[in-house]
Amino acid sequence: MDTAAIHPRQRERSAPRVVKRSFQLPKPVRTALVYITLWIAFIWAVFPFYWMIATSIRPKDEIFQRPPSLILNGATLQNYIDLLVGAQFWRFAMNSLLLTVSVTIISVLISVTAGYAMARHRFKGSVTLPLFMLYGQMFPPVLLLIPFYVQLRFLGWLDSLWGLIPVYLSYMLPLCVWLMRGFFSQVPFSLEDAARMDGCTRWQAFWKVILPMARPGIVAVATWVMIHTWNEFLYASTFILSDTKRTLPLGLSGLIGQYTTDWGVLMAGGVLTAAPILLVFFILQKQLVSGIGGGAVKG
């Protein structure tokens, strides 16, 4: 058969194909690289907490030794004793606790009711209003510092813990309402209709049927608000002027002196400040992750 009469496509099909094999590392090497990367990321994330805890229980002469030692040669609780006895730690903790509990309760109540109304009722602006609220999260908190200061000074709420509550609510509520709206949107309408047919009022159906199903979303919103309120520093440092009204982050910053700083006491304060938030997070981490993911899926 004349090879010239063969169609070019048939000639390409009959020609042997050259398979290019890409270089691939052996599976044990790839597994080792993955584990090494994970361990490096783990150490990078955990080391600051280890150093804070280690510094808080070091003797004062060991804190300033050069070069610093990664291993503890001795441990003491004197830094915690100096913090709890000599400093105003308890006053700062009560101020933060009062502010955090107030903002969290108000945020949950408003976000639950507003999120349910936006998910279940159709009104003029029911689609654009949640988007408009979420657009407020685009602005950094520092951009709103001067407007908030002018408003609080006009209302006479400067240097007041109660004046911080509307400030925190103004930039926390939009995301809270958005999350709760998404969570309520995932609850089937048929459940509420079935409860209404069984004789429940709208409030009873909401309280007994809808609200228990939205518990992960409520936990997520409450935890998120609590963490941000407990750790907030920018607005508190600007609007709080009296030493007796300082929150924990603001009070700990006062332990940093102009010339000398007692790093042991400061790190002990950091450990005691972070401990409640870490404890709450580890207890509620499953509901927190499912709540954030569930509320963000449907909007």
C-alpha positions, -999 to +999 in steps of 0.1 A: +000+000+000+013+034-010+022+054+021+017+086+002-020+078-002-026+075+035-045+104+050-024+126+073-048+119+103-045+081+098-007+086+096-008+104+130-030+077+145-007+049+133+025+067+146+035+056+181+027+081+208+055+094+230+042+097+266+060+123+286+062+113+322+065+141+347+090+137+375+072+127+407+087+123+442+083+089+459+053+087+482+074+084+514+092+116+505+060+135+498+045+123+531+076+134+549+074+169+533+038+172+542+045+164+578+075+187+580+054+216+566+026+209+591+050+208+620+066+241+609+032+257+607+022+243+641+054+256+658+050+289+641+015+293+655+021+278+690+055+292+698+042+327+708+018+312+733+046+290+747+069+319+750+042+340+768+034+312+792+071+304+798+079+341+804+051+344+829+065+317+851+102+326+848+121+343+876+128+379+869+166+374+866+161+347+841+138+368+818+166+392+809+194+367+805+213+367+772+210+347+752+175+337+762+168+301+770+140+281+754+140+257+783+128+267+817+155+264+844+131+274+871+095+283+876+077+307+899+042+322+904+055+355+917+046+373+885+009+362+888+009+372+925+023+406+916-003+410+889-033+399+910-023+418+942-004+449+931-020+458+898-057+467+891-062+435+872-095+426+889-110+460+881-100+458+845-114+422+843-147+433+857-149+462+832-142+438+803-166+412+816-194+438+820-188+452+785-185+418+769-217+403+784-237+434+776-226+436+739-230+398+735-266+396+748-277+427+728-261+414+697-277+380+699-311+394+706-311+418+677-294+395+652-317+366+660-349+387+656-336+407+626-322+376+609-355+357+613-375+386+600-353+390+569-353+352+562-390+347+566-407+379+555-406+396+521-407+434+523-395+463+503-357+462+505-356+427+520-329+418+494-309+450+493-309+457+530-288+427+541-263+435+513-262+471+524-255+460+560-228+437+549-211+465+529-205+483+562-179+456+570-158+468+542-147+499+561-119+494+586-126+503+622-100+531+623-119+549+595-149+553+619-128+565+648-133+602+644-171+601+636-177+579+667-156+603+688-176+633+677-209+615+684-199+603+718-186+637+728-219+653+716-239+628+737-217+631+767-207+594+766-170+598+764-150+580+792-179+557+797-181+519+794-218+523+783-207+546+755-186+517+740-217+494+737-233+512+707-199+516+691-192+479+692-227+471+681-225+493+651-198+473+634-206+438+649-243+436+642-242+437+603-222+404+602-242+389+630-275+396+613-261+383+580-251+350+596-284+345+614-304+353+582-284+326+564-291+301+591-328+308+593-330+306+555-318+270+558-346+259+581-375+245+560-407+265+559-426+233+563-415+228+599-429+262+609-461+255+589-465+222+606-461+238+640-487+264+631-511+237+620-507+219+653-519+250+671-488+269+678-487+306+674-460+323+654-440+331+685-444+295+699-433+280+665-403+303+665-394+296+701-400+258+701-391+248+666-370+273+647-348+286+675-335+252+686-325+244+651-306+277+648-286+270+680-252+265+662-257+299+645-265+316+678-234+300+694-213+312+665-226+348+667-222+349+705-187+335+704-176+359+676-190+389+694-175+379+727-140+373+713-139+407+695-153+426+724-130+410+750-099+418+729-109+452+714-083+478+720-086+506+694-119+522+705-113+515+741-080+533+741-095+563+723-128+568+742-118+556+777-098+582+796-100+572+833-077+544+847-106+529+867-127+523+835-100+506+815-107+472+799-082+443+801-063+450+769-061+487+777-050+480+813-023+456+802-009+482+779-005+504+809+020+479+823+045+489+795+066+516+810+085+543+791+119+531+803+114+497+819+087+470+816+080+441+839+077+415+812+069+387+837+038+405+850+028+416+815+030+380+802+011+368+832-017+393+824-016+381+788-021+345+798-050+353+822-066+375+795-064+348+768-074+319+790-112+325+791-114+330+753-094+299+746-115+279+770-147+290+754-134+284+719-123+249+726-156+240+742-177+255+714-154+250+684-176+225+667-207+246+669-187+277+660-174+262+628-207+248+617-225+280+626-202+302+606-202+278+576-240+273+577-248+310+580-225+320+551-237+294+526-271+308+519-277+345+518 
